């Protein structure tokens, strides 16, 4: 039994994958879920280094960060019910809320303390009865009167940094939407699709061989003058190979979320993905047609002519490929795996 990919491994792979490319802004939502404290500390340290050295803006929403992780951030933003309660340096946030009458209890993590502000639990943080803000809107109103807020507005209204403007003009604007040309993109996507299909090849070909011999026992050396029997064998052959493409239904449904994510990040063109997926179906469809068609054609007693045999194989192959493309197209329109199974 092979162990699958754990949640933490999946999160690490996704984080590393989305770091490729020159992006000035990275937005991450609760990346600490499923990770241990050491792993999340390493990830935040790496993001901090990238933000400082590459002049990137990294915005991360974390669930109950430890004090060590909290200290890695330059600024902290506290949002509650659509109101901005605080946005400024991390080393000033505790002192700011003390001026409003709130004090963190001894031994309490700073992040947990900040999350209670603006909620019912905030009364536990008040050392003595004073007139302090209670609702998120009152916190936001108090913050708009601070020097930190005024400095933020001044920075937003000021001129852009000349280095950033030059970097955008020289680096970002000339950059093409897609890094790879369409031929290379199709080739890479095709290799990936073949790697996925490879795991189903043995089982699919074994089923084709078994069903081929079953068909032969049912229609062994039939009478060619019985047109209904001949048409029935041909129809059953085409339908079996065509409907056999349904084994890829879970693969298509599961790969849709990956496609949306990677296409949104401009990893490849939509046309490249469609062409690569279609081309990747040809080898398996060709192998199925040759094996199943050869067994049925010669044992069932079709005409012993090479030209007619080749024509039979071509018709079955094209029908197999057409039905495979048709089913994959329909699956692209189905929202869930449950609806894709009649």
DRENZA-179655 format. One line per 2 residues: their letters; for each residue x negated, y negated, z negated of C-alpha. Coordinates in nm, 2 decimals, m for minus. Each point is the difference from the previous one (the first is absolute). Example, Ala and Ser with C-alpha at 12.3 -4.5 7.8 and 13.67 -1.06 7.14 Angstrom:
<vexgus>
AS	m1.23,0.45,m0.78 ~ m0.14,m0.34,0.07
</vexgus>
This chain:
<vexgus>
XX	0.00,0.00,0.00 ~ m0.14,m0.34,0.10
XX	0.04,m0.29,m0.24 ~ 0.18,m0.30,0.15
XX	m0.10,m0.37,m0.01 ~ 0.07,m0.15,m0.34
XX	0.16,m0.34,m0.06 ~ m0.32,m0.16,m0.11
XX	m0.19,0.14,0.31 ~ 0.28,m0.12,0.23
XX	m0.02,m0.35,m0.16 ~ m0.38,m0.01,0.04
XX	0.02,0.10,0.36 ~ 0.27,m0.26,0.07
XX	m0.20,m0.27,m0.17 ~ m0.32,0.08,0.19
XX	0.19,0.03,0.33 ~ 0.16,m0.35,m0.03
XX	m0.33,m0.16,m0.09 ~ m0.12,0.04,0.36
XX	0.02,m0.32,0.21 ~ m0.06,m0.37,m0.07
XX	0.30,m0.10,m0.21 ~ m0.02,m0.31,m0.21
XX	0.30,0.10,m0.22 ~ 0.07,0.34,m0.17
XX	0.32,0.06,m0.18 ~ 0.03,0.30,m0.23
XX	0.29,0.11,m0.21 ~ m0.05,0.22,m0.31
XX	m0.30,0.19,0.13 ~ m0.08,0.13,m0.35
XX	0.29,0.24,0.00 ~ m0.13,0.36,m0.02
XX	m0.36,m0.11,m0.05 ~ m0.21,0.02,m0.32
XX	m0.16,m0.31,m0.16 ~ m0.35,0.07,0.14
XX	0.13,0.03,0.36 ~ 0.21,m0.32,m0.02
XX	m0.29,m0.18,m0.16 ~ m0.23,0.10,0.29
XX	0.26,m0.10,0.26 ~ 0.06,m0.34,m0.16
XX	m0.37,m0.06,m0.03 ~ m0.04,0.08,0.37
XX	0.28,m0.24,0.10 ~ m0.15,m0.27,m0.22
XX	m0.33,0.04,0.17 ~ 0.16,m0.01,0.35
XX	0.20,m0.31,m0.10 ~ m0.31,m0.19,m0.11
XX	m0.25,0.11,0.27 ~ 0.24,0.01,0.30
XX	0.21,m0.30,m0.12 ~ 0.32,0.20,0.01
XX	0.32,m0.06,m0.20 ~ 0.11,0.31,m0.19
XX	0.33,0.01,m0.17 ~ 0.07,0.31,m0.22
XX	0.30,0.08,m0.21 ~ m0.10,0.25,m0.27
XX	0.20,0.20,m0.25 ~ m0.13,m0.05,m0.36
XX	m0.37,m0.07,0.09 ~ m0.26,0.05,m0.27
XX	m0.18,m0.30,m0.15 ~ m0.32,0.10,0.20
XX	0.20,0.00,0.33 ~ 0.18,m0.33,m0.09
XX	m0.34,m0.17,m0.06 ~ m0.11,0.08,0.35
XX	0.26,m0.24,0.16 ~ m0.07,m0.36,0.06
XX	0.36,m0.12,m0.02 ~ 0.32,0.15,m0.13
XX	0.35,m0.07,0.13 ~ 0.31,0.07,m0.23
XX	0.33,0.01,0.18 ~ 0.34,0.06,m0.16
XX	0.34,m0.02,0.17 ~ m0.15,m0.19,0.29
XX	m0.16,m0.27,m0.22 ~ m0.38,m0.06,m0.02
XX	m0.08,0.00,m0.37 ~ m0.38,m0.03,0.04
XX	m0.26,0.01,0.27 ~ m0.35,m0.08,m0.09
XX	m0.33,0.13,m0.14 ~ 0.02,0.31,m0.21
XX	m0.23,m0.14,m0.27 ~ 0.25,m0.29,m0.06
XX	0.33,0.18,m0.01 ~ 0.00,0.10,m0.37
XX	m0.10,m0.35,m0.11 ~ 0.28,m0.15,0.23
XX	0.27,0.21,m0.16 ~ m0.13,m0.08,m0.35
XX	0.07,m0.37,0.08 ~ 0.37,0.10,0.06
XX	0.02,0.17,m0.34 ~ m0.08,0.36,0.10
XX	m0.29,0.20,m0.14 ~ m0.10,0.36,0.08
XX	0.01,0.23,m0.30 ~ m0.34,0.15,m0.11
XX	m0.09,0.31,0.19 ~ 0.26,m0.05,0.27
XX	m0.11,0.02,0.37 ~ 0.01,m0.33,0.17
XX	0.19,0.14,0.30 ~ 0.27,0.16,m0.22
XX	0.03,m0.33,m0.19 ~ 0.05,m0.20,0.32
XX	0.26,0.24,0.13 ~ 0.22,m0.06,m0.30
XX	0.02,m0.38,0.05 ~ 0.33,m0.11,0.14
XX	0.17,0.31,m0.13 ~ 0.18,0.10,m0.32
XX	m0.33,0.13,m0.14 ~ m0.16,m0.34,0.01
XX	0.14,m0.09,m0.35 ~ m0.25,0.25,m0.14
XX	m0.29,m0.21,0.12 ~ 0.12,m0.32,m0.17
XX	m0.20,m0.05,m0.33 ~ 0.23,m0.27,m0.13
XX	0.34,m0.16,0.10 ~ m0.07,m0.27,0.26
XX	0.17,m0.14,0.30 ~ m0.15,0.22,0.27
XX	0.14,0.10,0.35 ~ 0.22,0.31,0.01
XX	0.12,0.05,0.36 ~ m0.23,0.05,0.31
XX	0.13,m0.34,0.14 ~ m0.11,m0.18,m0.32
XX	m0.35,0.17,0.02 ~ m0.02,m0.11,0.37
XX	0.10,m0.36,m0.09 ~ m0.27,m0.01,m0.27
XX	m0.26,0.13,0.24 ~ 0.08,m0.26,0.26
XX	m0.11,m0.27,m0.25 ~ m0.34,0.15,m0.05
XX	m0.33,m0.11,0.15 ~ m0.06,0.35,0.14
XX	0.32,m0.04,0.21 ~ m0.10,m0.34,0.12
XX	m0.34,0.12,0.10 ~ 0.15,0.28,0.20
XX	0.23,m0.24,0.19 ~ m0.30,m0.23,0.07
XX	m0.20,0.30,0.14 ~ 0.29,0.10,0.22
XX	0.06,m0.35,0.14 ~ m0.37,m0.06,0.05
XX	m0.19,0.07,0.33 ~ m0.11,0.35,0.09
XX	m0.35,0.11,m0.07 ~ m0.21,m0.06,0.31
XX	m0.17,0.33,m0.03 ~ 0.34,0.18,0.00
XX	0.12,m0.20,0.30 ~ m0.32,0.09,0.19
XX	0.03,0.37,m0.11 ~ 0.35,0.02,0.14
XX	m0.10,m0.17,0.32 ~ m0.31,0.21,0.06
XX	0.11,0.33,m0.15 ~ 0.37,0.04,m0.04
XX	0.14,m0.17,0.31 ~ m0.22,0.18,0.26
XX	0.07,0.34,m0.16 ~ 0.23,0.21,0.21
XX	0.33,0.14,m0.14 ~ m0.13,0.36,0.04
XX	m0.36,0.10,m0.05 ~ 0.00,0.30,0.23
XX	0.08,m0.01,0.37 ~ 0.31,0.20,0.10
XX	m0.20,0.29,0.14 ~ m0.20,0.05,m0.32
XX	0.31,m0.04,m0.21 ~ 0.19,0.27,0.19
XX	m0.30,0.23,m0.03 ~ m0.03,m0.04,m0.38
XX	0.37,0.03,m0.06 ~ 0.01,0.31,0.23
XX	m0.27,0.17,m0.20 ~ 0.18,m0.08,m0.33
XX	0.33,0.15,0.15 ~ m0.18,0.31,0.11
XX	m0.16,0.05,m0.34 ~ 0.35,m0.02,m0.15
XX	0.15,0.24,0.26 ~ m0.29,0.25,m0.04
XX	0.14,0.12,m0.33 ~ 0.32,0.12,0.16
XX	m0.15,0.16,0.31 ~ m0.06,0.36,m0.13
XX	0.35,0.03,m0.15 ~ 0.17,m0.15,0.31
XX	m0.19,0.23,0.24 ~ 0.07,0.31,m0.21
XX	0.37,m0.09,0.01 ~ m0.01,m0.04,0.37
XX	m0.16,0.34,0.05 ~ 0.25,0.18,m0.22
XX	0.30,m0.17,0.16 ~ m0.15,0.07,0.34
XX	0.00,0.37,m0.06 ~ 0.35,m0.01,m0.15
XX	0.13,m0.17,0.32 ~ m0.18,0.28,0.20
XX	0.18,0.27,m0.20 ~ 0.34,m0.17,0.07
XX	m0.05,m0.06,0.37 ~ m0.26,0.26,0.10
XX	m0.01,0.05,0.38 ~ 0.34,m0.16,0.05
XX	0.19,0.02,0.34 ~ m0.10,m0.30,0.21
XX	0.34,0.01,0.17 ~ 0.18,m0.09,m0.32
XX	m0.03,m0.37,0.03 ~ 0.16,m0.06,m0.34
XX	m0.27,0.21,m0.17 ~ m0.28,m0.18,0.19
XX	0.14,m0.34,m0.09 ~ 0.05,0.11,m0.36
XX	m0.36,0.11,m0.04 ~ m0.13,m0.33,0.16
XX	0.23,m0.21,m0.22 ~ m0.10,0.19,m0.32
XX	m0.37,m0.04,0.09 ~ 0.03,m0.37,0.06
XX	0.21,m0.06,m0.31 ~ m0.22,0.20,m0.24
XX	m0.32,m0.18,0.10 ~ 0.18,m0.34,0.00
XX	0.16,0.04,m0.34 ~ m0.32,0.14,m0.14
XX	m0.13,m0.36,m0.02 ~ 0.22,m0.05,m0.30
XX	m0.27,0.13,m0.23 ~ m0.17,m0.34,0.03
XX	0.31,m0.18,m0.15 ~ m0.14,m0.03,m0.35
XX	m0.34,m0.12,0.14 ~ 0.17,m0.28,0.20
XX	0.21,m0.11,m0.29 ~ m0.29,0.00,m0.25
XX	m0.23,m0.18,0.24 ~ 0.24,m0.29,0.06
XX	m0.10,m0.19,m0.32 ~ m0.37,0.04,0.10
XX	0.08,m0.14,0.34 ~ 0.18,m0.30,m0.14
XX	m0.29,m0.08,m0.23 ~ m0.27,0.04,0.25
XX	0.18,m0.17,0.28 ~ 0.08,m0.29,m0.23
XX	m0.38,m0.03,m0.06 ~ m0.06,0.00,0.37
XX	m0.20,0.33,m0.01 ~ 0.14,0.09,0.34
XX	0.26,m0.09,0.26 ~ 0.34,0.16,0.00
XX	m0.05,0.11,0.36 ~ m0.32,0.17,m0.09
XX	0.17,0.19,m0.28 ~ 0.29,0.11,0.23
XX	m0.24,0.12,0.28 ~ m0.23,0.18,m0.24
XX	0.29,0.18,m0.17 ~ 0.14,0.10,0.33
XX	m0.33,0.12,0.14 ~ m0.08,0.20,m0.32
XX	0.31,0.21,0.07 ~ m0.13,0.12,0.34
XX	m0.26,0.27,m0.12 ~ 0.25,0.18,m0.23
XX	0.28,m0.02,0.25 ~ m0.23,0.13,0.27
XX	m0.12,0.29,m0.21 ~ 0.36,0.09,m0.10
XX	0.11,m0.01,0.36 ~ m0.28,0.22,0.13
XX	0.04,0.27,m0.28 ~ 0.37,0.01,m0.02
XX	0.06,m0.05,0.37 ~ m0.24,0.28,0.10
XX	0.15,0.25,m0.23 ~ 0.36,m0.07,0.10
XX	m0.06,m0.04,0.37 ~ m0.19,0.32,0.07
XX	0.16,0.24,m0.25 ~ 0.36,m0.11,0.06
XX	m0.05,0.06,0.37 ~ 0.00,m0.33,0.19
XX	m0.13,m0.01,0.36 ~ m0.37,0.12,0.01
XX	m0.13,m0.30,0.20 ~ m0.27,m0.23,m0.13
XX	0.16,m0.31,0.16 ~ 0.34,0.06,m0.18
XX	m0.18,0.08,m0.33 ~ m0.19,m0.33,0.01
XX	0.33,m0.18,0.09 ~ 0.17,0.17,m0.29
XX	m0.28,m0.11,m0.24 ~ 0.00,m0.36,0.12
XX	0.38,m0.03,m0.05 ~ m0.02,0.15,m0.35
XX	m0.29,m0.22,m0.09 ~ 0.16,m0.32,0.12
XX	0.32,0.09,m0.18 ~ m0.19,0.07,m0.32
XX	m0.19,m0.32,0.02 ~ 0.31,m0.21,0.09
XX	0.20,0.15,m0.29 ~ m0.29,m0.06,m0.24
XX	m0.03,m0.37,0.10 ~ 0.38,m0.03,m0.02
XX	0.02,0.14,m0.35 ~ m0.29,m0.21,m0.12
XX	0.17,m0.31,0.14 ~ 0.32,0.08,m0.18
XX	m0.19,0.07,m0.33 ~ m0.15,m0.35,0.02
XX	0.35,m0.14,m0.03 ~ 0.11,0.22,m0.30
XX	m0.07,m0.16,m0.34 ~ m0.04,0.32,m0.21
XX	m0.08,0.36,0.04 ~ 0.35,0.10,m0.12
XX	0.16,m0.18,0.29 ~ m0.24,0.15,0.25
XX	0.12,0.36,m0.08 ~ 0.35,0.06,0.15
</vexgus>
